[in-house]
Amino acid sequence: MTGAFYDGLAGTYDLMFPDWDASMARQAAQLSEFIPLGARVLDCACGIGTQAIGLAQCGYSVVGSDLSPKAASRAVAEAFARGVSLPAFAADMRALPFVDDSFDVVLAADNAVPHLLAADDVLAALREMRRVLRPGGRLILSTRDYDTIRRERPLSTPPSVGPGRVVWFQLWHWDGDRYELEMFQLHEADSWRVVVSKARYWAITRHELTELAARAGFGYVEWLLHAYYQPLMVAPNG
Ligand SMILES: C[S@@+](CC[C@H](N)C(=O)[O-])C[C@H]1O[C@@H](n2cnc3c(N)ncnc32)[C@H](O)[C@@H]1O
């Protein structure tokens, strides 16, 4: 379900941002505070490249992978169009196709990990991220603020308007601590064209994710609530 959701979104994902290139630059500037100069970075949920391309433009050596083959191949093309190199592959973060100790930093930004709906799946992903990190490397991931969201249990997101007059909004259908997200895109053409797609999330709290990171072998986990547009988890590997 998740791969098909993002394959379907790959062509229009950038239209969620008022200015995608400006968002890429801003997010890369914020994330680079936590990434040493010259680091080899794996973005294991690169999507169409919002963080990976921005970081490559900052001079990092970045590799991307993502569950959605269409998103990963668009990331390669968008990087090429901007004059930077971004090798990117289709891969599940629970089974990363990289050898042990390959990267200085592993990144999974913008709420990718909560697509995994069971603790065992999150644990498998965190173990894989740790396996491909060199000792002393660093895991960086961001999620929605589910500590707040679990209390408030919103039923929708406010509408936003992207370039080309695309209106976006989401309806959230709760089932315990999980929810189904129904994404609406309204494209203004000769008449309005409406696209609806669905994905599922676990509204995982920072405490739950920290415990799973500890079980995966990360000895120390820090959460930064104001360094990025989502809460950011930073965990050194050893
Ligand atoms: C909200 S998008 C963010 C994408 C990208 N980081 C960005 O901000 O443009 C979440 C991404 O996580 C990816 N994803 C979800 N589950 C995954 C999994 N099990 N393995 C790898 N990627 C996954 C999706 O395909 C999607 O591209």
The ligand as an ORCA input file, in Angstrom:
! r2SCAN-3c Opt
* xyz 0 1
  C       6.569     11.698      3.388
  S       7.620     10.881      2.259
  C       9.151     11.748      2.463
  C      10.081     11.549      1.302
  C      11.334     12.429      1.348
  N      12.113     12.211      2.552
  C      10.909     13.873      1.206
  O      10.768     14.552      2.218
  O      10.672     14.282      0.058
  C       7.953      9.341      3.064
  C       8.823      8.417      2.213
  O       9.092      7.228      2.961
  C       9.148      6.168      2.033
  N       8.948      4.904      2.740
  C       7.869      4.488      3.442
  N       8.061      3.245      3.921
  C       9.304      2.879      3.523
  C      10.094      1.693      3.696
  N       9.621      0.637      4.369
  N      11.327      1.670      3.168
  C      11.819      2.723      2.456
  N      11.102      3.869      2.241
  C       9.872      3.938      2.774
  C       8.033      6.469      1.060
  O       8.116      5.746     -0.138
  C       8.175      7.992      0.929
  O       8.978      8.339     -0.180
*
